[in-house]
Amino acid sequence: MTGKQLLPLSGVASVLLIAASFIVVGEPPDLNAPADEVVSFYTENDSSLQWGAALLALGAFFFMLFATTTASLLRRDPARGAIAAHFSFAGGILFAVGATIFAGLSFTAGDAVGDVGPGTLQTLHVLEMDMFFTVAVGTAAFLLGSGVGALKSGVLPRWLAWAAIVIGVIAITPLGFFGFLALGIWTLIVSVMLAVLEGRVLIWKKYM
């Protein structure tokens, strides 16, 4: 496979890495859990939290590559998809920033658990559990930009474009967590589809 075929698969890599980060970390205490339960969790899972944070940060890196690929696709017809492409790319960057914020908080809590007091650790825990607006806005912007751009330019099937728009709206509602999960599914589908299409284009150019 060529680099042009592999680049769209950065979306698959991103989803797998982010999913792996949640699996490695496990189920954290509730937002209102008592301090002793929070300290116990971070003490017992300090290494897992740091590994999970690293996986999440790496997933954010690959998502930026996928967002770049998607925006480039939308820009193939500048007259129709330029503004949407810019908005989609900006959303991809914002999503990655939000993901790395979560990763940084998780890594810090796991690394500092033996060096800070329970109050500080609980503050880090609350931030890690509830500081989701950056990811939510990034998800919405990326999907809305991708969806509208795809509808205008026709670079993706219309059902995928409309799915992106619907999921993007959901991402900035109280159902935002489900929008985040749906983003993963959408990314997997589009990532594989773009890789296959790129392969077909290369084959066509080779024999024409």
SEKE-966718 format. One record per residue (C-alpha): residue number from 1; residue in one letter; chain; y, z, x. Coordinates in pm, whole numbers. Example, Ala and Ser with C-alpha at 12.3 -4.5 7.8 and 13.67 -1.06 7.14 Angstrom:
ATOM   num   residu   chaine       c2       c3       c1
ATOM     1        A        A     -450      780     1230
ATOM     2        S        A     -106      714     1367
This chain:
ATOM   num   residu   chaine       c2       c3       c1
ATOM     1        M        A        0        0        0
ATOM     2        T        A      355      -75      113
ATOM     3        G        A      649      162      123
ATOM     4        K        A      792       -3     -188
ATOM     5        Q        A      473       81     -379
ATOM     6        L        A      453      433     -244
ATOM     7        L        A      814      528     -316
ATOM     8        P        A      774      538     -698
ATOM     9        L        A      473      768     -651
ATOM    10        S        A      715     1033     -525
ATOM    11        G        A      734     1130     -891
ATOM    12        V        A      362     1208     -897
ATOM    13        A        A      396     1407     -574
ATOM    14        S        A      687     1602     -723
ATOM    15        V        A      501     1699    -1040
ATOM    16        L        A      187     1801     -851
ATOM    17        L        A      383     2013     -602
ATOM    18        I        A      588     2187     -872
ATOM    19        A        A      274     2256    -1078
ATOM    20        A        A      100     2390     -766
ATOM    21        S        A      394     2623     -701
ATOM    22        F        A      352     2785    -1045
ATOM    23        I        A      -24     2819     -994
ATOM    24        V        A       18     2979     -651
ATOM    25        V        A      275     3233     -772
ATOM    26        G        A       89     3328    -1089
ATOM    27        E        A      229     3506    -1394
ATOM    28        P        A      537     3715    -1305
ATOM    29        P        A      638     4031    -1493
ATOM    30        D        A      850     3999    -1806
ATOM    31        L        A     1225     3988    -1778
ATOM    32        N        A     1256     4346    -1907
ATOM    33        A        A      963     4486    -1707
ATOM    34        P        A     1019     4830    -1549
ATOM    35        A        A     1120     4845    -1183
ATOM    36        D        A      785     4984    -1064
ATOM    37        E        A      597     4692    -1221
ATOM    38        V        A      836     4443    -1059
ATOM    39        V        A      803     4607     -717
ATOM    40        S        A      424     4614     -749
ATOM    41        F        A      409     4243     -835
ATOM    42        Y        A      630     4134     -546
ATOM    43        T        A      455     4366     -301
ATOM    44        E        A      109     4234     -391
ATOM    45        N        A      216     3868     -402
ATOM    46        D        A      476     3842     -125
ATOM    47        S        A      292     3566       66
ATOM    48        S        A      207     3375     -253
ATOM    49        L        A      572     3386     -359
ATOM    50        Q        A      685     3241      -28
ATOM    51        W        A      422     2966      -34
ATOM    52        G        A      505     2891     -396
ATOM    53        A        A      875     2869     -310
ATOM    54        A        A      801     2624      -29
ATOM    55        L        A      595     2404     -262
ATOM    56        L        A      871     2413     -523
ATOM    57        A        A     1134     2314     -269
ATOM    58        L        A      916     2028     -145
ATOM    59        G        A      863     1918     -506
ATOM    60        A        A     1242     1909     -549
ATOM    61        F        A     1267     1687     -240
ATOM    62        F        A     1018     1436     -382
ATOM    63        F        A     1191     1446     -721
ATOM    64        M        A     1511     1334     -551
ATOM    65        L        A     1321     1038     -406
ATOM    66        F        A     1190      957     -754
ATOM    67        A        A     1539      987     -903
ATOM    68        T        A     1667      749     -633
ATOM    69        T        A     1392      500     -719
ATOM    70        T        A     1468      522    -1092
ATOM    71        A        A     1841      478    -1038
ATOM    72        S        A     1779      176     -814
ATOM    73        L        A     1569       20    -1088
ATOM    74        L        A     1843       73    -1345
ATOM    75        R        A     2102      -81    -1109
ATOM    76        R        A     1917     -414    -1095
ATOM    77        D        A     2135     -517    -1388
ATOM    78        P        A     2474     -367    -1290
ATOM    79        A        A     2652     -507    -1594
ATOM    80        R        A     2431     -304    -1828
ATOM    81        G        A     2286       -7    -1645
ATOM    82        A        A     2533       97    -1372
ATOM    83        I        A     2693      396    -1548
ATOM    84        A        A     2359      518    -1683
ATOM    85        A        A     2205      480    -1336
ATOM    86        H        A     2478      695    -1181
ATOM    87        F        A     2433      960    -1451
ATOM    88        S        A     2055      957    -1405
ATOM    89        F        A     2088      993    -1028
ATOM    90        A        A     2338     1278    -1065
ATOM    91        G        A     2095     1451    -1299
ATOM    92        G        A     1814     1412    -1047
ATOM    93        I        A     2026     1574     -778
ATOM    94        L        A     2126     1859    -1010
ATOM    95        F        A     1762     1918    -1107
ATOM    96        A        A     1667     1940     -740
ATOM    97        V        A     1950     2185     -676
ATOM    98        G        A     1832     2403     -963
ATOM    99        A        A     1472     2394     -842
ATOM   100        T        A     1573     2494     -490
ATOM   101        I        A     1780     2781     -632
ATOM   102        F        A     1465     2913     -800
ATOM   103        A        A     1272     2854     -479
ATOM   104        G        A     1530     3041     -274
ATOM   105        L        A     1532     3341     -506
ATOM   106        S        A     1152     3357     -511
ATOM   107        F        A     1124     3327     -133
ATOM   108        T        A     1393     3590      -80
ATOM   109        A        A     1224     3837     -314
ATOM   110        G        A      886     3787     -149
ATOM   111        D        A     1030     3812      200
ATOM   112        A        A     1256     4114      139
ATOM   113        V        A     1030     4322      -85
ATOM   114        G        A      972     4586      183
ATOM   115        D        A     1332     4594      302
ATOM   116        V        A     1536     4640      -18
ATOM   117        G        A     1542     4894     -297
ATOM   118        P        A     1384     4851     -642
ATOM   119        G        A     1723     4780     -801
ATOM   120        T        A     1794     4488     -568
ATOM   121        L        A     1445     4351     -617
ATOM   122        Q        A     1478     4373     -994
ATOM   123        T        A     1808     4186     -976
ATOM   124        L        A     1643     3906     -779
ATOM   125        H        A     1362     3902    -1036
ATOM   126        V        A     1601     3871    -1329
ATOM   127        L        A     1789     3587    -1158
ATOM   128        E        A     1463     3410    -1077
ATOM   129        M        A     1344     3438    -1437
ATOM   130        D        A     1666     3350    -1617
ATOM   131        M        A     1888     3129    -1399
ATOM   132        F        A     1774     2807    -1563
ATOM   133        F        A     2096     2630    -1666
ATOM   134        T        A     2115     2412    -1353
ATOM   135        V        A     1761     2282    -1406
ATOM   136        A        A     1822     2233    -1780
ATOM   137        V        A     2143     2034    -1732
ATOM   138        G        A     1986     1832    -1451
ATOM   139        T        A     1682     1752    -1665
ATOM   140        A        A     1901     1643    -1956
ATOM   141        A        A     2130     1426    -1743
ATOM   142        F        A     1843     1258    -1556
ATOM   143        L        A     1649     1176    -1872
ATOM   144        L        A     1947     1072    -2085
ATOM   145        G        A     2077      848    -1809
ATOM   146        S        A     1731      700    -1751
ATOM   147        G        A     1668      650    -2122
ATOM   148        V        A     2000      488    -2206
ATOM   149        G        A     1987      274    -1892
ATOM   150        A        A     1634      159    -1970
ATOM   151        L        A     1732       66    -2327
ATOM   152        K        A     2025     -142    -2204
ATOM   153        S        A     1848     -312    -1916
ATOM   154        G        A     1493     -333    -2053
ATOM   155        V        A     1339     -219    -1724
ATOM   156        L        A     1105       24    -1905
ATOM   157        P        A      920       -3    -2236
ATOM   158        R        A     1144      101    -2525
ATOM   159        W        A      914      387    -2624
ATOM   160        L        A      950      541    -2278
ATOM   161        A        A     1326      497    -2293
ATOM   162        W        A     1348      668    -2633
ATOM   163        A        A     1110      941    -2516
ATOM   164        A        A     1345     1012    -2225
ATOM   165        I        A     1642     1042    -2460
ATOM   166        V        A     1460     1277    -2699
ATOM   167        I        A     1328     1496    -2416
ATOM   168        G        A     1673     1499    -2257
ATOM   169        V        A     1826     1636    -2576
ATOM   170        I        A     1551     1898    -2609
ATOM   171        A        A     1615     2011    -2250
ATOM   172        I        A     1956     2156    -2344
ATOM   173        T        A     1837     2337    -2657
ATOM   174        P        A     1652     2671    -2692
ATOM   175        L        A     1334     2461    -2658
ATOM   176        G        A     1437     2365    -2306
ATOM   177        F        A     1114     2491    -2146
ATOM   178        F        A      918     2234    -2346
ATOM   179        G        A     1166     1971    -2230
ATOM   180        F        A     1090     2073    -1872
ATOM   181        L        A      715     2032    -1934
ATOM   182        A        A      771     1696    -2105
ATOM   183        L        A      979     1581    -1807
ATOM   184        G        A      669     1627    -1592
ATOM   185        I        A      457     1410    -1822
ATOM   186        W        A      729     1143    -1844
ATOM   187        T        A      769     1142    -1467
ATOM   188        L        A      394     1097    -1412
ATOM   189        I        A      379      801    -1652
ATOM   190        V        A      688      626    -1517
ATOM   191        S        A      595      693    -1155
ATOM   192        V        A      253      529    -1188
ATOM   193        M        A      394      245    -1399
ATOM   194        L        A      663      162    -1143
ATOM   195        A        A      413      170     -857
ATOM   196        V        A      185      -74    -1045
ATOM   197        L        A      475     -304    -1132
ATOM   198        E        A      595     -304     -771
ATOM   199        G        A      244     -400     -661
ATOM   200        R        A      238     -690     -903
ATOM   201        V        A      579     -812     -784
ATOM   202        L        A      462     -807     -423
ATOM   203        I        A      144     -999     -511
ATOM   204        W        A      347    -1257     -705
ATOM   205        K        A      588    -1306     -411
ATOM   206        K        A      294    -1343     -172
ATOM   207        Y        A      131    -1631     -357
ATOM   208        M        A      440    -1811     -483
